[in-house]
Amino acid sequence: MKDMIFMNSLDSKIKGIEVIEFFGHSSIRATHKTTFEITKEEELSLRGDCIIGVKANKSCIDIHDEIKRRMIKDVPIKITIYIGKYTFEVNAQGHPSLTLTDGRDIVVRRSSYICPRTLAIRSDKAAIDFPRYMISILRKKDTKGKMLISVLDDGSKPKTILSDQ
């Protein structure tokens, strides 16, 4: 249960949170208009214009099962990217067809397209929408970032599990 918590007292609409750590890379461009991605891969070519982070500590398959169970409902998902003192928020949707089984990548999409790499669909942001000052920071390979995935209320009864293990 490392990097995962469930809560009902801090924000009554948030039901589960997953934290994913990643690093910057000198080839990050973040110019893609319909997706953004983080990957476990260490290297990045200029063709990877949707990638905002490499060397991630998790991919879709590594997300905690309880979070996945909540995400495969048609629920709102808030994704917050932390780079140093800066944050960037993205709103997207879960979906019953999500498989969350890819062992390398996490992709957030504006479209409704779903494959094993897809974390969320109908996103209100893509790589191109990230503030350019954040992307400049991410071009430094030692930059550490975090992706916080918050699964919002799905109408089920509140469940409180707090874990830092």
Buried (B, 14 or more C-beta within 10 A) or exposed (E): EEBBBBBBEEEEEBBBBBBBBBBBBEBBBBEBEBBBBBBBBEEBEEEBBBBBBBBBBBBBBBBBEBBBEBBBBEBBBBBBBBBEEEEBEBBBBBBEEBBBEBEBBBBBBBEEEBBBBBBBBBBEBBBBBBBEEBBEBBBEBEBBBBBBBBBBBBEEEEEEEEEEE
